[in-house]
Amino acid sequence: MKNMLIGLISDTHIPDRARILPQKVLDAFSNVDLIIHAGDLTSPKVLDELEEIAPVMAVQGNMDRANGIDLPKAKVIEAEDLKIGVIHGEVYPRADSDQLLYLAKELDVDILVSGHSHQPKIEQKDGVLLLNPGSPIVPRLADRTVMLLEINNKEVGVEVVKIGSPVCSALDFDQYKRD
């Protein structure tokens, strides 16, 4: 295969935060060869819905554990001679690059996909590409997002796909109406 397009998604939190995946997610993934879910599905129904588009690879997030969803904690796949690792990314402080890099080195991967922070991130660190697709449902101080990862002869392109406007209940100033 000369060219591979992978949809990256994390922290969907269905049905606890939303009933279904937004249509824009399904649209964004319409041409992908594979979908990677970096955990916190909270319902296996999410996998069924995504499987209708493309094969899905998923790992277990902390909320999946809490809901008894049995998925591996980490997975590694190869695409175009590049090794892609997938973890939920439960590091503290959240999204700490040094700890994520350490986990990537442990898995011996070129690209590490993680979630947990609910914030999109693309960072190249010490030869490893750290990716976090954010959350299409409950972002933290960020837009609702997924990502598209394109691998073409070891050339890597990443696109953050905006699914919707930022939402954070802590910042809902409408609840404090002024006259």
N, C-alpha and C positions, 0 to 999 in steps of 0.2 A: 504494500500500500504506500503510495507516494505522499499522500496528504491525509491527515487525520484531524477531525474537528471534535472536540470534547466539551460537553456542557458541564460547568461546575456549579454546584448549588450546596447550600448548607443551611442549617437552622430554620427549617420550615415550620416546626412546631404546630403541626396539624393533628388533631382538631383543637388543641388547647388555645391557640392564638388566632386561628382562621379555620374556616370549614374546608376550603379547597385551595389548591394552588391557583394563583392568578393566571388568567389566560395568557398574559404577556410572557410568562415563564415558558409555557408550552410553545408559544410562537417563537421565542428566542432559541429554543432547542429543536426547532422543526427539522433542521438539516444535520444534526450532530450524529456522529458514529457511535458515541458512547456518552453516558451521563455518569458523573461522579458526584455522590452525595456525601459530604463530610460530616454527617451526623446531626443528631437532634431532629429526626423526622417526627418523633413521638407517636406516629401511627404507621404501620406497614402499608396502609392504603396509599401513602405517598409513593412508595416503590411501584405499586401496581399502576398508578397513574403515569409515572415516568416511563415504565417499561413499555407502554403503548407507543412511545416515541422512539426509543433506542434501548439497547442493553444498559443496565444500571449496575454500578458498583458502589456499595455503601459501607460505611463504618459506623460503629456505635458511638453516640454522644452521651453525655452525662444524663440528659433527660430520657434518652432511650433506655438506659440502664434502669432509671427510676420507673419506667413504664414496662419493664420486663421484655424489651425487644432485644433479641439475641443476635447481634452482629459482631464481626471481628473488630477489635480495637484499632487495628492498622492493616493496611493492604498495600501491596506494591504491584504495579503493572509495568509492562514495557510497551512503549509506542515509538516507532521509528528509532530504535536503539537508545532511547532516553528512558531512564527509570523514573516513574512517577509514584511517589508515596502519598498515601491518604491517611490522615488521622483526624480526630475531632479537634485536637489542639488545646486540651485542658492544661494550660500553663498559667502561672500567676507571677507577675501581673499579666492580665489577659493580652494575648497577641505579642508577647515578648519575643522579639526576633532572635535573641541569643539562644533561648531555650528551644524555640522551633528549629533553629539551625542545628542544634545538638541532636534533636530527634531525627532530623533529616539525615545527618551523618550516621546515626545509629542504624537507620534503615538503608543507608548507602544509596540515596536517590539524587537525581539531578533537579527534580521539581518536587516540592512538598505542598500538597493541598490540605488546608485545615480550615476549621470554622471556629465556633465557640464565641468569638468576640462580637459577632453580628456587625462587623465593619469590613468593607472591602479593602484589600491590601495587595499590592504587587511590590515585592522587594527582592532585589538581587543581593545575596549576601554570601561571601566566601565561595562563589561558584555554584550556589544553590539558588534556584528561583522559588521564593516563598509566595504562595498564592492563597488568598482568602476571598471567596466569592461574596462574602457578606451574607445578608439574609433578605429574601424576597418578601418576607412577612413582617418581621419585627427587628428592623435595624436599630442600632444604637448610635444616635447622633450622625446618621449617614442616610444616603438614599437607599431605597429598597433595590437590591441588586442580585444578579447572577453573573457568571463569567463565561466567556467562550475562550477555549485554549486551542490554538491551531498549531499543529506540528507538521512541518513540511521539510523533509530531509534534514532533520535536526535544527531547522530554523523554527524558533518559537515566537508566536504572536499571541498576545492576551488582550481581550477586549472586555471591559466592564460594561454590562448591559443594565441600564437603568430600567427597573420594573415599575417604579412609582416614586412618589415624593417621600421625603424623610418623614418619619413618624416617631415620636417619642412622647409617651404620655406625660413625662415630667416636664415637657416643654409645651404643653397645650395651653397657650396663653388665652385661648378663647374662653376658657373657664373663668377667667378674671375679666369679664366685660367692663369696659369703661364707658361712661356716658358720652 
